[in-house]
Amino acid sequence: MSSRLRLCHVFPNFGHGGPEVRTSGLINALGTDFEHVIIALNGNFSGRSRLRADAPVRFVTPSARTPCGLGPLLRKQHADLLLTYGWGGTDALLGARLAGISRVVHGEDGFLPDEAFCERPKRRLARRVLLRLAETIVVPSRTLCTVARDSWRIPPHHIAYIPNGVDLVRFSVRPPAERARARSALGIATAETVIGTAGILRVEKNYRRLVRAFADAKIRKDTRLLILGEGPERNELVRLSAELGVAERVLMPGLVEDLSPYYAAMDVFAISSDTEQMPIVLLEAMASALPVVSTDVGDVSIMISAANKPFLVPIGDDRGFVDALAALVDGPMRMEVGAQNRAKCEREFGLDAMIRAYRNLYRTFATGARDHVPAIPTNAETR
């Protein structure tokens, strides 16, 4: 019999979102210390390509998605620890309790598009009940620490704050030759300035705000916009780019499995979202020494360096977003701001610290040895 601890992860879908990207990286890093079962409630396992070929992982598609239907399936996995994720994973949380499974940890990374600006009251009440079925709630941002405590009424000692981390070797400053190759592959001239972004093309990411800002007269005409990712907003972004007369300067190569070489083609990274928590792509851009223009969402204000804070814009200030983009596109401070972002990643957001925290959390709850759980920071109630 294997001596490895078995973890069963239940995702609404195992695609290309932040929780799936993080979990894939953790599985790759943990090696043979653990074995994993991944259940995707909608049967989507498109994110499995990020896993190493030798990763000890088994994939399961449920025949039923109701709590009563999921309970027997979860018991069959004989997991030492069950991990559920997001609002969609609360069905499994309830199913586990109905099936008598007690070792459950639930992860929350943010909100669905219909809760971009405020929680739905009925869903808030459901979270207050369902999330207490888990032994602890794991969140990657201080903003979510506050939400979990104040809105969901989770006791602070049941909240584990583990900030996301970034691979500082994989995401780093690339040599000029690699930058030239990345641009050449995309058809971008050496002299052009590139504003880049990456993520799932969904409405709450508000890439329409970014396209409109890019089309503004303040943005130089020798600037290109590079949007990496796929999603339901793609056709609308293509239409809007054509309507605004910038289609020839907007590049949308689609889904990219490895973003690391693409950051080398960028000069400025942009986040135009209406809601975020602790964006992994922001950490990747910072580690790649890029300056960032972003809406003031989630933990972005405490992630970026002090030098980058002048380019943080309140949600709704679309004129300010344009001005911040124009300032970085034209400004000589780009390299210094990017260097300060890289330095902050090195100080605070290294991948090794995140892996250690999750390894400890998994072992703590899988073995029942609850002697230490990563705690929320003392200043979690402030941003």
N, C-alpha and C positions, 0 to 999 in steps of 0.2 A: 504494500500500500504506500502511496506517495506521502512523504512527510511535508510536502509543500502545503501552504494554506490556500484554500480555494475561495476565490472571490467571485460573486455573481453580480454583474452590473446590468441594471435594467434602464434602458434609454427609451424615450418616445421614438427616436430613430437614431441609428448610428451613422450619421452623415458627416457633415463638415463644419459643424458648429464648434464653439469654444470648448464645451465640456468633452466632446468627442476627441477633439485635437489634444487636449490636455491628458485625457485618459490614455490615448494611444501612446503618447510620449512616456507616461508613467509605466505602462505595461512594458514598453521596450527597455526602459531603464531598470526596472525591477528584476529582469532576467528570470532565473529559475527559482527565486525565493517564493513566488506565488504562481498559481495557475488560475486561469480566468474563464468564466462563462459570460458571454455578452448576449443579452436578449434585447432585440429591437422590436418594440411593440407594433410598429407598422411594417416590419419586415425589411426595412432599408438598411443594408450593411455597406453602403458605398464608401464609408470611411475606413474600411478594413485595409485598404491599400497602404495606409500609413503605418501599419504594423509590420514588424520584422517577420520574415518568412518562418523563422524558427520560434516565434513567440508562442508560449503555451496557452493558446486561446481556442475555445470552442464557441460556435455561433448557434443560437437557437431562435427560431421564429415561433411565437406562441400561436396556438390555434384559437385562443380566446383572449380578449383583452380586458374583460371585466374582473373586478377583484376576486369574485368567487371562482372564475375560471383560471386566474393566474396563480392562486394559492397552491393547488396541487403541482403545477409545473415548477414553482419555486422550490417546493419541498424535494422534488426529484433531483434537483441540482446538488443536494448535499453540500451546500456551501458553508464555509466557516463564517462568512460575513456576506450579507446582502447589501448592495449599494444601489440606491434609486436616485434618479436625476430629474429635476424640474417638475413643473406642474403636471406634465404628462406621466411622470413616474409615480404620482401619488396613488394611482390605482394599484400599482404593485406594492406600495407601502401598506395600503389597507389589506390587500390580498395576503401579504406576509403575516399580518396580525391574525387574520381569520384562520390561517394555516398553522398558527402557533409558532411562527418564526420570530425570535426576539432580537437577534443580533442584526440590526438594520441601521445603516447610516444613510442619510439623505443629503444630496447636494443641490444647492440652488445657485444659479448663475445669473439670473435676471428675469425679465418678463417677456411674455408673448407680445406680438404687435398690438393686440387690443388692450394692452395695459401699459402702453408706452408712456402715458402721461399720468395715469392714476390706476390704482387697483380696482377691480370690480368688487363691489361689496360682498356678494355671495361667495366669490372665490377667496376673498380675505377670510371670511368666516370658516370656509372649508379648510384653509391652510392652518388656522388656529387649532382645529381639531386634528387634522390628519398628520401634520408635521410633528405633533407630540408623540406619535406612534414610533418615531425613530429614536434611537438612543442619543444621537446628536445630529445637528444640522451643520453642514460644511458650506462656508461661503468664501469667495475670493476677494471680496471688497469690503471696505469699512462702511460704505453706503448700505450694503446688504446686511451688515451686522446691525445697523440701526433699524432697518426695516424688520428684520427677524425679531428683534427685541421689542420694538414699540408697536408695530402693526400686527405681527403674528403672535405676539405675547410669548415668545420662546424665552425661558430663563437663560440668562447670560452663560451659566455654566454648562448649558446644552448647545452652545454655539461654538463651533471651531472655525477660527479665521485662518485660512491658509492662502496668502496671496499667490497669484500666478508667477511663474518664473520663466526665463528665456535662456536658451542655449547660446552662451556668449561666444562660442567658437563658430557654430554654424551661422549665426547672425552677427556679422562684424563688418568692419570697413573693408571693402573689396579693392584690390589694386586697379589702377587705371585700365590695364588691358582687359580685365574682366568686365569693368563698366562699359568699355567700348563694345565688347562682344554682346553684352546684354542689350545694349541700345541697337546695335546692328540687327540682331534677331527680331527686334520689334519694329524696325524701319524708322528709328528715331535718329535724327542728325545730331552730331556732336555738340553743336552750338545751341540746340533747343533746350529749354528748361522743362522738366517733367514734374507735374503734380501727380502723385500716385495714391491709390487707396486699394483696399482689399477686404473681402468679406462676402457673406451671403447677400445677394441682391434682394433684400426684403424692404418693405415699406418703412419699417421703423428705423432703418439705417439712413433713410432720407438722402439717398444719392442724388435725388432730383435737386436738392439744395446745392449740392456740389456742382452739378452740371450747370445750373443757373449762374452760380458764382463764377464758374470758369468762363461762361459766355459774356460776362460783364466787360464793359469797355476798359475797365481798369487793368484787366489781365492782358499782358503783352501777347501779341499775335504769334510770337515765336515760341509759345508755350504749348505743351501737349498734356492731355489728361489721360492717365492710364488707370483703368478700372479692372481689377482682377477679381474674378468670381462669377458665379452663376446664381440664378434665382428668379422668382416670379416678376421682379421689376425690370428684367433685362429689356424686354420689348418697349416698355415705356421710356426707358433711358435712351434707347436707340431713336425712338420717335422724337423725344424732347431735344436731343442733340441736333437732329435734322431741322426741327422747327426753329431752333435758335441759331442755326447757321454755323455750328461748330463740329458737325459730324466728321469732317475730314481730320480734325485734330483730336478726336476722342478715340482711344484704343480700348477695345474690350475683348481680349483674347480668350475669355472664358475661365473655366475652373483650372486652377494651377495647383498641383499636388505639393510642390516645393517652392515656396515663395522666396527663399533666401537669395537666389541670384537676381530676382526681379527688383529687389530693393536697390541693387547697385545701379539700376537704370534711373532711379528717382532722384530728384533734388529736394522735394518737399513731400511730406506725407500728410494726408487730410482725413479727418473723421468728421462726418456731417450728421451723425446719428441724433435721434430724438431720445434714445435711451441706450445706455451701456452700463457695465459695472466695472470690470477690469479687463479691457480688451487685450487679448493676446497679440493681435496684429500691431497694437500700439507699442508693446514691449519689443516686438521684433523690429519695428521701424526705429525705435530708440536705440536698440543694440546695434543697428546698422548705421548709427550716427546721422540720422535724419532729423531735421527740424519738423515740427508738427503744428498744423492748424487744426483746432478741434472745437466742437461745441463743448460746453461745460457740463458734462454728463458723468454720472457715477464717480469713480475715483480718479478720473483723468487729471484733475487739478493737483492731486498729491502724487501722481505718477511722474509727470513731466518735471524737468529741471526748472529751477528758478529763472534761468535765462529764457525758457520757452513760455513762461506764463503770460507775457504780453500778447501772445497769439492764441489765447484761450477765449472763446466767445460765448456769451450767454445764448441759450436756446431762444430762437425767435429774432435775434439780432442778425438778420441776413445781410444787412449792409455792413455790419462789423465783420462778418465772415469774409465778405469780398475784400474789405480793407486789409484784413490779416493775411489773406492769400497774396494779395498784391504786394504787401510789404515784404513777405518772405521771398516771393519770386524776384523782386527787384533789389532786395537788400543784401549788403555785403556780410550781414551777420549770420547767414545760413550755416556756414561751416562751424562757427563757434557754438551756436545753439545746438547743432547736431552733436558736437563733441561733448557738450555738457549733458545731453540726454544719454549718450553712451556711458559716460562716467557714472550717472545715477543708476543705470542698470547694473553696472559692475558692483556698485556699493550695496544695492538693495534688492535686486530682482534676479539674482543668479538662479539657474535651474537646479543646482545641487541642493539648495536650501529647501525648495519646494518638494523635491523628491524625498528628502529626509523626513519632512513633516508628514507627507502622505504615507510613507513606509511605517512610520511610528503610529499613525492613526489606524492604518489597516491592522497592524499587529495588536495594537491595544484592544480594539473591539473584536477582532477575530478570536483572540485567546481569552477574552474576558478580564485581562489584566489592566483594568482602568486606572493605572497609577498616574498617567499623564496624558492629557489631551491638549492639542494646540489651542490656546485660549484667545478670546477676542482681545484686541489691544485696549489699553486703559483709556485711550482717547478715541475709541470707536464711535462715540456718540457725536464726534465733530468731524468735519471734513477738512 
